[in-house]
Structure formats: structure tokens, C-alpha cells
Amino acid sequence: MTPQAPRASTAPPRLTGDAGRHLAAGYGASWWTEGWRVFAAAPGTWIAIVVILLLIMFMLVLIPFIGAIAQTLLMPVFAGGVMLGCNALARGEPLRISHLFDGFASGRFGPLLIVGLVMLAAGFVLSLVVLAVMFAMGGVAVLSALPTLTDPTRLDWLMLAPLAYALLLGTLIGLVGFALLGMAYWFAPALVVLNGEEPVRAMRRSFATSWRNVGAMLVYGLIYLVLATLATIPLGLGWLVLAPVIAGSCYAGWRTIFA
């Protein structure tokens, strides 16, 4: 199965520079179309891959503290294997369940693990920044309101307003920060396993490309919100289909921008 070129445009422009191709916003929708084609090429195998991955993630989360860290570190490794599976389908080869574990192969595991390590460290730092901002804005309000907490008649809700502002600002910083981290991560596993990039350079290229194609990424993200909501409604079972489609759409994005 060979994914078709996006119909929103002609062939992608020539590849120039580290940031990859600059595509029209319509490509953000076409990636979903190609993602569906990738899933439809081997639906049974894709669903089996998702179930196995979910079981592994569930087993890891049962391990206190270490399990959550292992999830973050290993997710790029599994993602790299999935990208290799998508690439096999694009070359007309069959998708195998073992593709999920191809990221553990020699020469790929180390770089993919570094991607996970960078994401873990960046997420930790971002969480500290969010907490620091919230404490700085809301801490004074809490301290000043403490004397009133023992006497509800003296409670001044205006004194608690900074807490709401602190929560709102912290949430916005967290959303923006994790969105930027997502831009650095999105194409990184594919760049590592398909382009042979070093992990840090792959993340830089992924971020630069996502920023350069922010229009397509926004269109893609809006469609994702709709599909994610629909997939979650039937007890989350829709994710058995949506997860492989997302993987295929990520591969389609890599193909049209970097390949």
C-alpha cells in the first residue's frame, strides 16, 4: 500500500533546509486521509498492536514511580517501531505486530530513548515553572486569607481572586509549554528511525518544521479534537481505530515534509 499524495495540492514542494517543506494548511486535513488509508491496509494487525501497547503501558503504570518514568522513556521507542511499520506498508510490505518492537533494535534504541529522556526532563522543568508561577501569584493571597478562614463572616472573596488568576495563568503556561514540547516530539521518532537523525537534532527539526507549518498543524489539531471526542464516547473503544490512524497521519506528515 502506498499512501496517496494529498489532494489539497499538487506534489509537495522541494525539500530545502533543516525545517523541511512548507506546506499549505490543507495538508493538515490530508494527513488524516492518509492515516486512514494506512489503518485500512491492515486493520486487524493495527488493533492488535494498540491492544498490546495498552497492556504494556498498563503493566508499567502498576510499578510505583518507576513505571510512569518508564512510560515516558519508552514511548518514543514504540513510536519509532510504529513508524517503521508505516514505512513498510508504504513500500508494499506487510505490517507485522513485531514492528511495535523494532525500535528496540541495535542502533535505534539509544537515540529513541534519548528522545524520551529529553521529553521527561523538559516536562519536569515545565511542571516546576508552572508550579512556581502559581505559587508566586497565589501564595500571597493564601497567606493573607488565612486569618479569615476560621471566621466565614470575615471571608473576603476578593482576597481569593488572585488564586483564580494564578490557576488560570498556570494552566495557560502549561498548555502552551506542553504544546511546544509536542511540536518538538511529533516528528522526532520518524526522523530518528527513517532519516537516521541524532535525537536532539531530530527534535530541533521537528519543532522547526511544526512551527513553519503551523497552519497545517492547527487544522490537524482541530480535526484531532473532534475525532478524539468521538473516539472516547463509546467507552474509549474508538481509540483502537483512532490510535493507528494518528500513527498513519504522523507518518503522512513526515513523508510530505521530509521524505
KEDRENDO-738953 format. One record per residue (C-alpha): x, y, z; residue number from 1; residue in one letter. Coordinates in nm, 4 decimals. Layout:
! KEDRENDO-738953
{x: X y: Y z: Z panu: NUM mike: a}
...
! end
This chain:
! KEDRENDO-738953
{x: 0.0000 y: 0.0000 z: 0.0000 panu: 1 mike: m}
{x: 0.1360 y: 0.3365 z: -0.0998 panu: 2 mike: t}
{x: -0.0222 y: 0.6431 z: 0.0644 panu: 3 mike: p}
{x: -0.1601 y: 0.8798 z: -0.1965 panu: 4 mike: q}
{x: -0.0354 y: 1.2346 z: -0.2303 panu: 5 mike: a}
{x: -0.2599 y: 1.4925 z: -0.0620 panu: 6 mike: p}
{x: -0.5364 y: 1.6081 z: -0.2885 panu: 7 mike: r}
{x: -0.5411 y: 1.9584 z: -0.1439 panu: 8 mike: a}
{x: -0.2388 y: 2.0404 z: -0.3535 panu: 9 mike: s}
{x: -0.0095 y: 1.9077 z: -0.6185 panu: 10 mike: t}
{x: 0.3132 y: 1.7307 z: -0.5268 panu: 11 mike: a}
{x: 0.4836 y: 1.8732 z: -0.2157 panu: 12 mike: p}
{x: 0.7426 y: 2.1444 z: -0.2819 panu: 13 mike: p}
{x: 1.1081 y: 2.0525 z: -0.2936 panu: 14 mike: r}
{x: 1.2777 y: 1.9820 z: 0.0366 panu: 15 mike: l}
{x: 1.5063 y: 2.2662 z: 0.1417 panu: 16 mike: t}
{x: 1.6736 y: 2.3327 z: 0.4753 panu: 17 mike: g}
{x: 1.6523 y: 2.1626 z: 0.8114 panu: 18 mike: d}
{x: 1.2967 y: 2.2801 z: 0.8752 panu: 19 mike: a}
{x: 1.1567 y: 2.0622 z: 0.5953 panu: 20 mike: g}
{x: 0.8964 y: 2.1647 z: 0.3414 panu: 21 mike: r}
{x: 0.6499 y: 2.4456 z: 0.3975 panu: 22 mike: h}
{x: 0.3039 y: 2.3099 z: 0.3159 panu: 23 mike: l}
{x: -0.0374 y: 2.4670 z: 0.2765 panu: 24 mike: a}
{x: -0.2782 y: 2.4442 z: 0.5684 panu: 25 mike: a}
{x: -0.4934 y: 2.1956 z: 0.3748 panu: 26 mike: g}
{x: -0.2281 y: 1.9288 z: 0.4201 panu: 27 mike: y}
{x: -0.3311 y: 1.9099 z: 0.7859 panu: 28 mike: g}
{x: -0.6586 y: 1.7517 z: 0.6726 panu: 29 mike: a}
{x: -0.4987 y: 1.5324 z: 0.4065 panu: 30 mike: s}
{x: -0.2739 y: 1.3696 z: 0.6691 panu: 31 mike: w}
{x: -0.5871 y: 1.2271 z: 0.8318 panu: 32 mike: w}
{x: -0.6995 y: 1.0851 z: 0.4981 panu: 33 mike: t}
{x: -0.3653 y: 0.9142 z: 0.4502 panu: 34 mike: e}
{x: -0.3703 y: 0.7987 z: 0.8115 panu: 35 mike: g}
{x: -0.6987 y: 0.6203 z: 0.7458 panu: 36 mike: w}
{x: -0.5504 y: 0.4515 z: 0.4387 panu: 37 mike: r}
{x: -0.2592 y: 0.3290 z: 0.6496 panu: 38 mike: v}
{x: -0.5013 y: 0.1805 z: 0.9032 panu: 39 mike: f}
{x: -0.7273 y: 0.0292 z: 0.6364 panu: 40 mike: a}
{x: -0.4294 y: -0.1543 z: 0.4847 panu: 41 mike: a}
{x: -0.4029 y: -0.3832 z: 0.7914 panu: 42 mike: a}
{x: -0.6801 y: -0.3064 z: 1.0434 panu: 43 mike: p}
{x: -0.6565 y: -0.6330 z: 1.2377 panu: 44 mike: g}
{x: -0.2814 y: -0.6027 z: 1.2883 panu: 45 mike: t}
{x: -0.3113 y: -0.2377 z: 1.3863 panu: 46 mike: w}
{x: -0.5737 y: -0.3113 z: 1.6509 panu: 47 mike: i}
{x: -0.3580 y: -0.5933 z: 1.7884 panu: 48 mike: a}
{x: -0.0619 y: -0.3537 z: 1.8104 panu: 49 mike: i}
{x: -0.2727 y: -0.0991 z: 2.0007 panu: 50 mike: v}
{x: -0.4011 y: -0.3630 z: 2.2451 panu: 51 mike: v}
{x: -0.0502 y: -0.4939 z: 2.3137 panu: 52 mike: i}
{x: 0.0841 y: -0.1425 z: 2.3656 panu: 53 mike: l}
{x: -0.2009 y: -0.0595 z: 2.6049 panu: 54 mike: l}
{x: -0.1303 y: -0.3750 z: 2.8054 panu: 55 mike: l}
{x: 0.2388 y: -0.2836 z: 2.8294 panu: 56 mike: i}
{x: 0.1576 y: 0.0703 z: 2.9399 panu: 57 mike: m}
{x: -0.0911 y: -0.0637 z: 3.1973 panu: 58 mike: f}
{x: 0.1666 y: -0.3056 z: 3.3386 panu: 59 mike: m}
{x: 0.4223 y: -0.0259 z: 3.3644 panu: 60 mike: l}
{x: 0.1855 y: 0.2073 z: 3.5489 panu: 61 mike: v}
{x: 0.1427 y: -0.0600 z: 3.8169 panu: 62 mike: l}
{x: 0.5065 y: -0.0080 z: 3.9134 panu: 63 mike: i}
{x: 0.5131 y: 0.2862 z: 4.1574 panu: 64 mike: p}
{x: 0.7086 y: 0.5929 z: 4.0371 panu: 65 mike: f}
{x: 0.9428 y: 0.3976 z: 3.8088 panu: 66 mike: i}
{x: 0.6559 y: 0.2848 z: 3.5876 panu: 67 mike: g}
{x: 0.5485 y: 0.6389 z: 3.4979 panu: 68 mike: a}
{x: 0.9075 y: 0.7308 z: 3.4129 panu: 69 mike: i}
{x: 0.9464 y: 0.4170 z: 3.2033 panu: 70 mike: a}
{x: 0.6322 y: 0.5046 z: 3.0078 panu: 71 mike: q}
{x: 0.7745 y: 0.8415 z: 2.9043 panu: 72 mike: t}
{x: 1.1149 y: 0.6970 z: 2.8207 panu: 73 mike: l}
{x: 0.9848 y: 0.4045 z: 2.6163 panu: 74 mike: l}
{x: 0.7019 y: 0.5735 z: 2.4266 panu: 75 mike: m}
{x: 0.9388 y: 0.7172 z: 2.1587 panu: 76 mike: p}
{x: 1.0901 y: 0.3688 z: 2.1217 panu: 77 mike: v}
{x: 0.7499 y: 0.2165 z: 2.0494 panu: 78 mike: f}
{x: 0.6634 y: 0.5150 z: 1.8272 panu: 79 mike: a}
{x: 0.9791 y: 0.4562 z: 1.6254 panu: 80 mike: g}
{x: 0.8791 y: 0.0947 z: 1.5675 panu: 81 mike: g}
{x: 0.5314 y: 0.2034 z: 1.4580 panu: 82 mike: v}
{x: 0.6853 y: 0.4474 z: 1.2097 panu: 83 mike: m}
{x: 0.8888 y: 0.1617 z: 1.0663 panu: 84 mike: l}
{x: 0.5663 y: -0.0352 z: 1.0321 panu: 85 mike: g}
{x: 0.4024 y: 0.2512 z: 0.8437 panu: 86 mike: c}
{x: 0.7058 y: 0.2724 z: 0.6185 panu: 87 mike: n}
{x: 0.6869 y: -0.0998 z: 0.5486 panu: 88 mike: a}
{x: 0.3247 y: -0.0614 z: 0.4360 panu: 89 mike: l}
{x: 0.4248 y: 0.2305 z: 0.2126 panu: 90 mike: a}
{x: 0.6798 y: 0.0031 z: 0.0440 panu: 91 mike: r}
{x: 0.4157 y: -0.2633 z: -0.0166 panu: 92 mike: g}
{x: 0.5376 y: -0.4899 z: 0.2636 panu: 93 mike: e}
{x: 0.3056 y: -0.6461 z: 0.5246 panu: 94 mike: p}
{x: 0.2615 y: -0.4887 z: 0.8659 panu: 95 mike: l}
{x: 0.3818 y: -0.7148 z: 1.1477 panu: 96 mike: r}
{x: 0.2974 y: -0.6976 z: 1.5192 panu: 97 mike: i}
{x: 0.6712 y: -0.7209 z: 1.5791 panu: 98 mike: s}
{x: 0.7095 y: -0.3780 z: 1.4162 panu: 99 mike: h}
{x: 0.5988 y: -0.2377 z: 1.7520 panu: 100 mike: l}
{x: 0.9271 y: -0.3590 z: 1.8988 panu: 101 mike: f}
{x: 1.1569 y: -0.2685 z: 1.6091 panu: 102 mike: d}
{x: 1.2586 y: 0.0496 z: 1.7908 panu: 103 mike: g}
{x: 1.4462 y: -0.1687 z: 2.0399 panu: 104 mike: f}
{x: 1.6815 y: -0.2874 z: 1.7674 panu: 105 mike: a}
{x: 2.0508 y: -0.2069 z: 1.7916 panu: 106 mike: s}
{x: 2.1281 y: 0.1413 z: 1.6647 panu: 107 mike: g}
{x: 1.7749 y: 0.2698 z: 1.7212 panu: 108 mike: r}
{x: 1.7058 y: 0.2078 z: 2.0882 panu: 109 mike: f}
{x: 1.9646 y: 0.4514 z: 2.2258 panu: 110 mike: g}
{x: 1.8647 y: 0.7552 z: 2.0166 panu: 111 mike: p}
{x: 1.4923 y: 0.6946 z: 2.0723 panu: 112 mike: l}
{x: 1.5496 y: 0.6550 z: 2.4447 panu: 113 mike: l}
{x: 1.7315 y: 0.9902 z: 2.4471 panu: 114 mike: i}
{x: 1.4246 y: 1.1496 z: 2.2897 panu: 115 mike: v}
{x: 1.2207 y: 1.0108 z: 2.5775 panu: 116 mike: g}
{x: 1.4766 y: 1.1330 z: 2.8300 panu: 117 mike: l}
{x: 1.4708 y: 1.4858 z: 2.6863 panu: 118 mike: v}
{x: 1.0904 y: 1.4867 z: 2.6959 panu: 119 mike: m}
{x: 1.0934 y: 1.3647 z: 3.0560 panu: 120 mike: l}
{x: 1.3397 y: 1.6324 z: 3.1653 panu: 121 mike: a}
{x: 1.1608 y: 1.9077 z: 2.9728 panu: 122 mike: a}
{x: 0.8245 y: 1.8060 z: 3.1139 panu: 123 mike: g}
{x: 0.9656 y: 1.8078 z: 3.4672 panu: 124 mike: f}
{x: 1.1135 y: 2.1547 z: 3.4234 panu: 125 mike: v}
{x: 0.7921 y: 2.2870 z: 3.2722 panu: 126 mike: l}
{x: 0.5911 y: 2.1470 z: 3.5633 panu: 127 mike: s}
{x: 0.8235 y: 2.3225 z: 3.8076 panu: 128 mike: l}
{x: 0.7814 y: 2.6512 z: 3.6195 panu: 129 mike: v}
{x: 0.4018 y: 2.6200 z: 3.6272 panu: 130 mike: v}
{x: 0.4025 y: 2.5435 z: 3.9996 panu: 131 mike: l}
{x: 0.6420 y: 2.8317 z: 4.0700 panu: 132 mike: a}
{x: 0.4221 y: 3.0781 z: 3.8813 panu: 133 mike: v}
{x: 0.1092 y: 2.9587 z: 4.0560 panu: 134 mike: m}
{x: 0.2741 y: 2.9750 z: 4.3968 panu: 135 mike: f}
{x: 0.4196 y: 3.3190 z: 4.3314 panu: 136 mike: a}
{x: 0.0812 y: 3.4591 z: 4.2294 panu: 137 mike: m}
{x: -0.1383 y: 3.2694 z: 4.4705 panu: 138 mike: g}
{x: 0.0866 y: 3.2257 z: 4.7711 panu: 139 mike: g}
{x: 0.0452 y: 3.5799 z: 4.8960 panu: 140 mike: v}
{x: -0.3315 y: 3.5574 z: 4.8576 panu: 141 mike: a}
{x: -0.3446 y: 3.2355 z: 5.0599 panu: 142 mike: v}
{x: -0.1320 y: 3.3783 z: 5.3397 panu: 143 mike: l}
{x: -0.3397 y: 3.6939 z: 5.3585 panu: 144 mike: s}
{x: -0.6651 y: 3.4966 z: 5.3599 panu: 145 mike: a}
{x: -0.5641 y: 3.2518 z: 5.6340 panu: 146 mike: l}
{x: -0.6954 y: 3.4671 z: 5.9227 panu: 147 mike: p}
{x: -1.0388 y: 3.4810 z: 5.7611 panu: 148 mike: t}
{x: -1.0721 y: 3.1061 z: 5.7114 panu: 149 mike: l}
{x: -1.1619 y: 3.0473 z: 6.0768 panu: 150 mike: t}
{x: -1.4441 y: 3.3016 z: 6.0577 panu: 151 mike: d}
{x: -1.6569 y: 3.2699 z: 5.7428 panu: 152 mike: p}
{x: -1.8248 y: 3.6040 z: 5.8142 panu: 153 mike: t}
{x: -1.4882 y: 3.7745 z: 5.7604 panu: 154 mike: r}
{x: -1.4087 y: 3.5894 z: 5.4394 panu: 155 mike: l}
{x: -1.3279 y: 3.8367 z: 5.1658 panu: 156 mike: d}
{x: -1.3685 y: 3.6664 z: 4.8298 panu: 157 mike: w}
{x: -1.1768 y: 3.9461 z: 4.6628 panu: 158 mike: l}
{x: -0.8703 y: 3.8240 z: 4.8508 panu: 159 mike: m}
{x: -0.9103 y: 3.4839 z: 4.6874 panu: 160 mike: l}
{x: -0.9356 y: 3.6234 z: 4.3340 panu: 161 mike: a}
{x: -0.5556 y: 3.6028 z: 4.2823 panu: 162 mike: p}
{x: -0.5862 y: 3.2269 z: 4.3364 panu: 163 mike: l}
{x: -0.8159 y: 3.2004 z: 4.0367 panu: 164 mike: a}
{x: -0.5798 y: 3.4158 z: 3.8317 panu: 165 mike: y}
{x: -0.2844 y: 3.2023 z: 3.9391 panu: 166 mike: a}
{x: -0.4670 y: 2.8831 z: 3.8413 panu: 167 mike: l}
{x: -0.5675 y: 3.0299 z: 3.5047 panu: 168 mike: l}
{x: -0.2186 y: 3.1586 z: 3.4245 panu: 169 mike: l}
{x: -0.0570 y: 2.8337 z: 3.5347 panu: 170 mike: g}
{x: -0.2965 y: 2.6363 z: 3.3161 panu: 171 mike: t}
{x: -0.2262 y: 2.8572 z: 3.0133 panu: 172 mike: l}
{x: 0.1505 y: 2.8311 z: 3.0632 panu: 173 mike: i}
{x: 0.1195 y: 2.4556 z: 3.0965 panu: 174 mike: g}
{x: -0.0925 y: 2.4214 z: 2.7814 panu: 175 mike: l}
{x: 0.1392 y: 2.6381 z: 2.5725 panu: 176 mike: v}
{x: 0.4508 y: 2.4716 z: 2.7133 panu: 177 mike: g}
{x: 0.3323 y: 2.1181 z: 2.6513 panu: 178 mike: f}
{x: 0.2122 y: 2.2173 z: 2.3034 panu: 179 mike: a}
{x: 0.5659 y: 2.3380 z: 2.2244 panu: 180 mike: l}
{x: 0.7088 y: 2.0145 z: 2.3635 panu: 181 mike: l}
{x: 0.4650 y: 1.8232 z: 2.1453 panu: 182 mike: g}
{x: 0.5941 y: 2.0108 z: 1.8414 panu: 183 mike: m}
{x: 0.9489 y: 1.9058 z: 1.9269 panu: 184 mike: a}
{x: 0.8428 y: 1.5444 z: 1.9716 panu: 185 mike: y}
{x: 0.5907 y: 1.4908 z: 1.6910 panu: 186 mike: w}
{x: 0.8263 y: 1.4039 z: 1.4050 panu: 187 mike: f}
{x: 1.1292 y: 1.3095 z: 1.6172 panu: 188 mike: a}
{x: 1.0796 y: 0.9289 z: 1.6267 panu: 189 mike: p}
{x: 1.0264 y: 0.9175 z: 1.2492 panu: 190 mike: a}
{x: 1.3320 y: 1.1349 z: 1.1870 panu: 191 mike: l}
{x: 1.5438 y: 0.9093 z: 1.4084 panu: 192 mike: v}
{x: 1.4422 y: 0.5762 z: 1.2543 panu: 193 mike: v}
{x: 1.3698 y: 0.6816 z: 0.8945 panu: 194 mike: l}
{x: 1.6197 y: 0.9638 z: 0.8407 panu: 195 mike: n}
{x: 1.8912 y: 0.8441 z: 1.0777 panu: 196 mike: g}
{x: 1.8932 y: 1.1759 z: 1.2652 panu: 197 mike: e}
{x: 2.0594 y: 1.2241 z: 1.6005 panu: 198 mike: e}
{x: 1.7913 y: 1.2587 z: 1.8712 panu: 199 mike: p}
{x: 1.8467 y: 1.6219 z: 1.9709 panu: 200 mike: v}
{x: 1.8743 y: 1.7354 z: 1.6083 panu: 201 mike: r}
{x: 1.5608 y: 1.5373 z: 1.5252 panu: 202 mike: a}
{x: 1.3708 y: 1.7219 z: 1.7976 panu: 203 mike: m}
{x: 1.5011 y: 2.0575 z: 1.6751 panu: 204 mike: r}
{x: 1.3930 y: 1.9761 z: 1.3205 panu: 205 mike: r}
{x: 1.0550 y: 1.8550 z: 1.4417 panu: 206 mike: s}
{x: 0.9959 y: 2.1787 z: 1.6310 panu: 207 mike: f}
{x: 1.1172 y: 2.4000 z: 1.3461 panu: 208 mike: a}
{x: 0.9016 y: 2.2120 z: 1.0961 panu: 209 mike: t}
{x: 0.5908 y: 2.2187 z: 1.3149 panu: 210 mike: s}
{x: 0.6372 y: 2.5929 z: 1.3673 panu: 211 mike: w}
{x: 0.6943 y: 2.6524 z: 0.9976 panu: 212 mike: r}
{x: 0.3790 y: 2.4562 z: 0.9156 panu: 213 mike: n}
{x: 0.1695 y: 2.5956 z: 1.1987 panu: 214 mike: v}
{x: -0.1309 y: 2.6383 z: 0.9672 panu: 215 mike: g}
{x: -0.1359 y: 2.2706 z: 0.8735 panu: 216 mike: a}
{x: -0.0725 y: 2.1716 z: 1.2350 panu: 217 mike: m}
{x: -0.3662 y: 2.3834 z: 1.3547 panu: 218 mike: l}
{x: -0.6003 y: 2.2266 z: 1.1002 panu: 219 mike: v}
{x: -0.4707 y: 1.8853 z: 1.2004 panu: 220 mike: y}
{x: -0.5196 y: 1.9650 z: 1.5701 panu: 221 mike: g}
{x: -0.8768 y: 2.0863 z: 1.5273 panu: 222 mike: l}
{x: -0.9708 y: 1.7677 z: 1.3444 panu: 223 mike: i}
{x: -0.7974 y: 1.5686 z: 1.6185 panu: 224 mike: y}
{x: -1.0147 y: 1.7298 z: 1.8873 panu: 225 mike: l}
{x: -1.3300 y: 1.6232 z: 1.7040 panu: 226 mike: v}
{x: -1.2091 y: 1.2697 z: 1.6349 panu: 227 mike: l}
{x: -1.0744 y: 1.2237 z: 1.9882 panu: 228 mike: a}
{x: -1.4112 y: 1.3237 z: 2.1330 panu: 229 mike: t}
{x: -1.5959 y: 1.0805 z: 1.9071 panu: 230 mike: l}
{x: -1.3473 y: 0.8004 z: 1.9812 panu: 231 mike: a}
{x: -1.3877 y: 0.8485 z: 2.3565 panu: 232 mike: t}
{x: -1.7700 y: 0.8387 z: 2.3623 panu: 233 mike: i}
{x: -1.8130 y: 0.4604 z: 2.3082 panu: 234 mike: p}
{x: -1.6237 y: 0.3649 z: 2.6278 panu: 235 mike: l}
{x: -1.2987 y: 0.4716 z: 2.4603 panu: 236 mike: g}
{x: -1.3176 y: 0.1818 z: 2.2143 panu: 237 mike: l}
{x: -1.2853 y: 0.4214 z: 1.9234 panu: 238 mike: g}
{x: -0.9206 y: 0.4674 z: 2.0170 panu: 239 mike: w}
{x: -0.8490 y: 0.1171 z: 1.8898 panu: 240 mike: l}
{x: -0.9038 y: 0.2693 z: 1.5459 panu: 241 mike: v}
{x: -0.8042 y: 0.6301 z: 1.6081 panu: 242 mike: l}
{x: -0.4619 y: 0.5473 z: 1.7555 panu: 243 mike: a}
{x: -0.3407 y: 0.3694 z: 1.4369 panu: 244 mike: p}
{x: -0.4922 y: 0.6461 z: 1.2239 panu: 245 mike: v}
{x: -0.2940 y: 0.9004 z: 1.4277 panu: 246 mike: i}
{x: 0.0218 y: 0.6966 z: 1.3691 panu: 247 mike: a}
{x: -0.0507 y: 0.6846 z: 0.9980 panu: 248 mike: g}
{x: -0.1209 y: 1.0575 z: 0.9879 panu: 249 mike: s}
{x: 0.2100 y: 1.1285 z: 1.1629 panu: 250 mike: c}
{x: 0.3863 y: 0.9152 z: 0.9031 panu: 251 mike: y}
{x: 0.1995 y: 1.1004 z: 0.6276 panu: 252 mike: a}
{x: 0.3197 y: 1.4293 z: 0.7759 panu: 253 mike: g}
{x: 0.6781 y: 1.3041 z: 0.7818 panu: 254 mike: w}
{x: 0.6502 y: 1.1783 z: 0.4223 panu: 255 mike: r}
{x: 0.5129 y: 1.5030 z: 0.2799 panu: 256 mike: t}
{x: 0.7530 y: 1.7244 z: 0.4763 panu: 257 mike: i}
{x: 1.0808 y: 1.5315 z: 0.4993 panu: 258 mike: f}
{x: 1.0795 y: 1.2336 z: 0.2640 panu: 259 mike: a}
! end
